[in-house]
Amino acid sequence: MPPRRKVTEFSDNGMDAATERWHVNRGIPIVWLIGSLVIGIAQFGGLVWYAAQFSTRVDIVERTVPLIAQQGERLTRLEEKVVSVQATASRIEALLTPVKTR
């Protein structure tokens, strides 16, 4: 019975894993290699497509930011008007409510 190897040492042909070099042999089907190549190309194409879509999104954001900035200024002016209306309403309410005497 051959000596047992450690679980961390793996070799399918009995050679020492540290001295073995990577190589392609006839055990790997050509269909598998072609399939791997096609999948790799498809993934690269997907990455390029994603980058193009990302660029498009950035362009859209760059065009809409100036429009949103104008809305922010309008909102600030509106908030100031609301505060002044609230102050006026408080003064009117104070004048209309009767003063309670003790």
N, C-alpha and C positions, 0 to 999 in steps of 0.2 A: 504494500500500500504506500503510495507516494506521500511525502510530508504535506500537511495541510498548509495552505497559504493564508495570510491574513485577509480579512474581508476588504481592506483598502487596496490590496494589490489585485489587479485584474488583468488578465491576458487570456485571449481565446485560443492561443496556439501553444501555450506552455512556456513561452519565452518570458524573460524578465521584462516587466513593463517599462523600466527605466531605460533599457538599452534598445528597445524596439522603436523604430521610426514609423511614421505614418506613411502608408502607401495604398494605392488602388490596386486591387487584384480582380480576378475574374469572378469573384463571389459577389460583386456589386453589379446588379443589372444595369444596362445602358438606359433602360426606361426610367429607372430611379434617378440616374444622373440628369437625364433630360428633364424629368419632372421637377427636380430640385432647381435646375437652371430656370425653368419657366416660372416657378413660384417666386424665385428670387427677383426675376425681372418684373413680375407683376407687383411685388411688394415695393420695388424701387419706383415703378410707375405710380403706385398709390401714394408714395411719399411726395413725388413731384406734384401730383394732383392736389394733395393736401396743402403743400406750400403755395401753390397758385391760388387756391381758395383763401388761404390765410392772407395773402397779399391783397386780394379783392376786398376782404373784410376790413383790412386796415385802410384801404382807400375810401371805403364808405364811411368809416368813422372819421377820417380826416375831413371829409366833406360836410359831415353833420355837426361837428363840434362848433364851428362858427355860428350856426343857426341856433344851437342850444345856448350859447353864450348870450345871444340877444334875448332869449327867453328869460335867462337869469336876471338880467338887468330889469326887464319889465316886471318880473316877480318881486324884486326888491322895492321898486317904486310902489307897487300895489300893496306890499306889506306896510310901507310908511303911511299910505292913505288909510288903511284899515286901522292902524294905531290911532291916527287922528280922529277917525270916525268913532272909535271906541271911547276916546277921551271926551268927545262932544256928547256922546250918549250918556256917559257917566255924569257929566255936568247937568244935563237936562233931567236925568233921573233924580239927582240930588235936589234940584229945584222943585220937582213935582211931588216928592215924598214929604209928607208932613213931619215936622220936627216934634218928637215926643217930649213932653214936659213932665217933670217929676212931680 
